[in-house]
């Protein structure tokens, strides 16, 4: 009895399996297959010849408003939006126009009135000419002349902005260009490490910038200095050695030396002395001599 029940249950399962196989064969012959959503409900019927339905997108992304600044970044965001959502070509210009604001709106209205854009490619080209960098500026030339003025992070941001507008290849050329624009002390340390890539060079530059900044803080005490600026001249070793130092002992007072030119010697003969005694004159001037006489021409007498 028990064996009969087991046999009956087995037969039912085999019948169910055969039924499922028959349904699959039927769908394969008609060329249509049903795809169920993760929740168990069917999304729709799709051909089964190697075709997979597009993924069900639940991501919500809002385009930024464009007010006339940084047009290249805004165009990049719009291109990514159109590619991600597979926006039809005839819908691209209206969607982009809805995200214009400020002074760009009158420009777009005037452009559509005079010569309307036929595609998004024409519109973004016109926006690059109107709001983008000057056509007379060569991004590659500016990239080669770029030098670090502030921190490594600021320099890297400006470097990437210009590098995205150029087609410099291979990647080693970008790495060498980045290293050549670093500050002298950081560039010397980074080149000594021979970084294999641009990412490694940026990491080393930030590491040495932090190292030099910490060194200045520890040597100078509370008065710290920014690592992007050279040390003040008053703190260099050469200036310290060149600065005059006060004497260890005070200089003793010295007697003024005798200068014969200040008091020239006047020689009087015996006859001149006798003549002045008879007249009662001073030996050095023509005034009468007295015990209280003060001669204005005092000289040494030999």
Buried (B, 14 or more C-beta within 10 A) or exposed (E): EEEEEEEEEEEEEEEEEEEEEEEEEEEEEEEEBEEEEEEEEEEEEBEBEEEEEEEEEEEEEEBEEBBBEBBBEBBEBBEEBBEEEEBEEEEBBEBBBEBBEEEBEEBBEEBEEEEEBEEBEBBBBBBBEEBBBEEEEBBBEBBBEBEBEEBBEEBBEBBEBBBEBBEBEEEEEBBEBBBEBBBEEBBEBBBEEEBEEBEBBBBBBBBBBEEBBEEBBEEEEEEEBEBBEEEEEEBEEEEEEEEEEEEEEEEEEEEEEEEEEEEEEEEBEEEEEEEBEEEEBBBBBEBEBEEEEEEEEEBEEE
